[in-house]
Amino acid sequence: MNLFQLIFLGFQNAEQIKEKIDSAPDQGYEIGVVIGTYLPFVLFIIFAYVVYYMAKNRKD
């Protein structure tokens, strides 16, 4: 996948999220969509930081 495809996929995903939030039956569903959307990115950032920290402090 090249960069353009990733950007397009991100915009397409944002449109789908907006549609889900607009058609949400209640406030709880909206919160679930937001958490489900951002949680993987937050976990990836935390994982990347832990790997970076461990590599930085590694003794060779």
C-alpha positions as CSV (number, residue, x, y, z in Angstrom):
1,M,0.0,0.0,0.0
2,N,1.4,3.4,-0.9
3,L,0.9,6.6,1.0
4,F,-2.0,7.9,-1.2
5,Q,-4.0,4.7,-0.6
6,L,-3.5,5.0,3.2
7,I,-4.6,8.7,3.1
8,F,-7.7,7.7,1.0
9,L,-8.5,4.9,3.4
10,G,-8.3,7.3,6.3
11,F,-10.7,9.7,4.8
12,Q,-13.1,6.9,3.8
13,N,-12.9,5.6,7.4
14,A,-13.7,9.1,8.7
15,E,-16.8,9.3,6.5
16,Q,-18.0,5.9,7.8
17,I,-17.4,7.0,11.4
18,K,-19.4,10.2,10.8
19,E,-22.3,8.2,9.3
20,K,-22.3,5.9,12.3
21,I,-22.4,8.8,14.7
22,D,-25.1,10.6,12.8
23,S,-27.3,7.4,12.8
24,A,-26.5,6.5,16.4
25,P,-29.6,5.5,18.4
26,D,-28.3,7.0,21.7
27,Q,-25.3,8.8,23.3
28,G,-23.8,5.5,24.5
29,Y,-23.4,4.2,20.9
30,E,-21.6,7.4,19.9
31,I,-19.1,7.0,22.8
32,G,-18.5,3.4,21.8
33,V,-17.8,4.4,18.2
34,V,-15.3,7.0,19.3
35,I,-13.5,4.7,21.8
36,G,-13.4,1.9,19.2
37,T,-12.0,4.3,16.6
38,Y,-9.2,5.9,18.7
39,L,-8.2,3.0,21.0
40,P,-6.2,1.1,18.5
41,F,-4.1,4.2,17.7
42,V,-3.5,5.0,21.4
43,L,-2.4,1.4,22.0
44,F,-0.1,1.5,19.0
45,I,1.5,4.7,20.2
46,I,2.0,3.2,23.7
47,F,3.5,0.1,22.2
48,A,5.9,2.1,20.0
49,Y,7.0,4.2,23.0
50,V,7.7,1.1,25.1
51,V,9.7,-0.5,22.3
52,Y,11.6,2.8,21.8
53,Y,12.3,3.1,25.5
54,M,13.6,-0.5,25.8
55,A,15.8,-0.1,22.7
56,K,17.2,3.2,24.0
57,N,18.1,1.7,27.4
58,R,19.5,-1.5,26.1
59,K,23.1,-2.3,27.0
60,D,25.2,-4.0,24.3
